[in-house]
Amino acid sequence: MPSTRSQSNILYVLIFVLFRVAVGQSPPSTFLADDITTIRSPVDQEIVIHYKSPPVGTCTTFSTAQKQYTGYIVLPPRKLAPIQQNYYVNTFFWFIEARTNASTAPLTIFINGGPGSSSMVGLFQEAGPCEVVEVAHGKFGTQLRKWGWDRSSNIIFVDQPNQVGFSFDRLTNGSLNLLDSTIVFPPSGAPADKPDYTRLDGTFSSNNGNSSANTTEIAARTMWHMLQGFLASFPQYNPALTQNNTQNGPVGINLFTESYGGKYGPLFAAHFESQNALRRSGELPKNRTLEIRLASLGIINGCLDDAIQGRFYPIFANNNTYGISALSLADQSNAAGSYLGANGCQQQIQSCRGAVASLDSDNEGDVSSVNQVCKNAQDSCSNTVIAPYMTSGRSIYDITQKTPSPFPASTYLEYLNTAELQSAIGVAVNYTQSNRAVADAFLQTGDPQRGDQIFQLGYLLSLGVRVALIYGDRDYICNWLGGEAVSFAIAAQLPAYSPFYTAGYASIVINSTYVGGMVRQYGNLSFSRIYDAGHLVPAYQPETAFTVFSRVILGTDLSFGQPVDLSNYQTNGTANATYTSKAPESAKPTCWIRNIENTCTNEQKDKILKGEGAVVNGVLYDEESDWQSPGSSVSVEAGYPGAMPPAMTATSLLGSSDPDDAATSTVDIPTGVYTATATPSQSGSYARRMPFNLDVLLWNYAVVLITIYIW
């Protein structure tokens, strides 16, 4: 059993609240800068938008003609009434046009999880058009990401809830201690007995948990207002207007989210639909609101419901498709017993949801007795069911890797905290990847266990929304076995989706030679297992993730990408996804000083405390000479604020968004999505089979379904 201190830390680690933070110089006074445009929302004058167009090279894209906008959508105090909101909500967004045909392209919203994790993770480490690279000693730039999701969609990354990432309530000067990831107010300066770089001064949000959402339901209300402001202010990207040219028509947008986004996505979408209903009934004025209707909801390695997924933590730890046994049989048995036993995780979740239904049905998190019951459930599940895995020394985000794992690289943390970048995008605070105060606020209300996600996903299916569950098969913390069980639970909500159970697993054909995973699909519901991918699927398997994403938003079948009638389509294939892979070797750790707690070994931490080693571009080395300069190709392909990559000036293609230009070029064009006509032969790692006890899994699926019907 973990120590008391490790138990208290588990709540942060288990739901992707890695407090990876970085600080640069104090940011400029942005809202009054000459290059900032300030407007009021055309549909709601209380909502203010501050935005700008970042200079070319800030985030290098396929074409210099692709427009980008960064900025803040500001909600005044009391905008969320009857929620007690006595603070400003300044929500940061980064919008990028599609690489081609932006005027008619779909619109996708991408939000990361946490609670409290910034969506700049999604932009720079996963699905955005660019990635950050080292250009030289002390210099960073961005280069094109071939499989960025702007290949097929306009896309907006949103830092939410309030105070997450670049979002803030009020500007507050403070000091960040990189050794333990704490922020103190006011600035305290560097400690005399530690290296100066371990204590950095900057400007942050207040880090007051009372100035942000503390439940997913409140975050949903904030997000609805944010989208009202964005879509009204940028009508050229409103799909409703491009589809039917009718003002205030339904907005067919796509929402993709990840990790704790398994909580966010379903409730956000349900709130959008409840607001739509109020517009139809006249309770909300149609001339002051926009209808927001989802076309699709994608959830990547989502932690949706521990009442269903909880039992699979000890199972996956020892019965995964990589042949890894992370727990002793005794620890596995104890964890399973802690889930099912009297007053265990499962029973406490039931108690939490009973209390919510009786006393806090609006999920406003303002009933202390309900908060405590639900927090107790979260503590029980985290400490007794999930935490035993922590003793294995393996990453919760990738079971094949030992901790600390260096992937994905944290290079972007340094870039986002340079004065050059902050001025380029017009931000008001220094960047923090995760906000512990926001995480605390959600944990104190027991938000992770309040539930209702499965019911809402069934409701969305009944409205014709495409629901796609996408899971990397190396992730432990939101593992694919639990995700698969969730897919059956969703199907159980609707009699019309009973064929989902008999739909077989089909290969996800990514190109003419590669199968990237398996998918079970019936109608608008799909579950995809992505091979050799950890928690952040697009970072591990960029081409596969992009292909699945594009097929979801296009409404094709996920196996081949062919047009189908989803009203009666179902996949054919094996009943179970049994392919196995060999675990790769664990990668050598890279110690990022902006993420000491999670990327540095104990030996490296000791070296930092002693003032030994050399820090180059945010990475600790034994000697400065150990740093290797990037190859010459990087400096040619990378841009930086105000300067496009030299390679872009050498080809007319990259300076144009006209698809006709692409047709006459011999350059490999990073646009479009692959449509398959046949399944390539499966060989190599995908043909190998290791012991994988399907009988255990099938029994647990049966228990899950029985539990659903009992509830």
Sequence and secondary structure as in RCSB ss.txt:
>XXXX:A:sequence
MPSTRSQSNILYVLIFVLFRVAVGQSPPSTFLADDITTIRSPVDQEIVIHYKSPPVGTCTTFSTAQKQYTGYIVL
PPRKLAPIQQNYYVNTFFWFIEARTNASTAPLTIFINGGPGSSSMVGLFQEAGPCEVVEVAHGKFGTQLRKWGWD
RSSNIIFVDQPNQVGFSFDRLTNGSLNLLDSTIVFPPSGAPADKPDYTRLDGTFSSNNGNSSANTTEIAARTMWH
MLQGFLASFPQYNPALTQNNTQNGPVGINLFTESYGGKYGPLFAAHFESQNALRRSGELPKNRTLEIRLASLGII
NGCLDDAIQGRFYPIFANNNTYGISALSLADQSNAAGSYLGANGCQQQIQSCRGAVASLDSDNEGDVSSVNQVCK
NAQDSCSNTVIAPYMTSGRSIYDITQKTPSPFPASTYLEYLNTAELQSAIGVAVNYTQSNRAVADAFLQTGDPQR
GDQIFQLGYLLSLGVRVALIYGDRDYICNWLGGEAVSFAIAAQLPAYSPFYTAGYASIVINSTYVGGMVRQYGNL
SFSRIYDAGHLVPAYQPETAFTVFSRVILGTDLSFGQPVDLSNYQTNGTANATYTSKAPESAKPTCWIRNIENTC
TNEQKDKILKGEGAVVNGVLYDEESDWQSPGSSVSVEAGYPGAMPPAMTATSLLGSSDPDDAATSTVDIPTGVYT
ATATPSQSGSYARRMPFNLDVLLWNYAVVLITIYIW
>XXXX:A:secstr
   HHHHHHHHHHHTT    B   S     TTSTT EEEE SS TT EEEEE   TTTT  S TTS EEEEEEEE
 TTTTTTS   S EEEEEEEE  SS TTTS EEEEE  TTTB THHIIIIIISSEEEEEEETTEEEEEE TT GG
GTSEEEEEE STTSTT BSS EEEEEETTTTEEESS     TTS GGGEEEEEE    GGGS  SHHHHHHHHHH
HHHHHHHH GGG HHHHHH  TT  EEEEEEEETTHHHHHHHHHHHHHHHHHHHHHTSS GGG   EEEEEEEEE
S    HHHHTTHHHHHHHSSTT    S HHHHHHHHHHHHSTTSHHHHHHHHHHHHHHH TT  S  HHHHHHHH
HHHHHIIIIIIGGGGGG B SS TTSBSS   S  HHHHHTTSHHHHHHHT SS  BSB HHHHHHHHHTTGGG 
  HHHHHHHHHHTT EEEEEEETT STT HHHHHHHHHHHHTT GGGGGGGT  BEEEE SSS EEEEEEEETTE
EEEEETT  SSHHHH HHHHHHHHHHHHHT  TTT     TTT B  SBSS               BGGGHHHH 
 HHHHHHHHTT SEEETTEEESSGGG     HHHHHH BBTTB  HHHHT SGGG   HHHHHT  S    S   
 SS     GGGG      HHHHHHHHHHHHHHHHH 
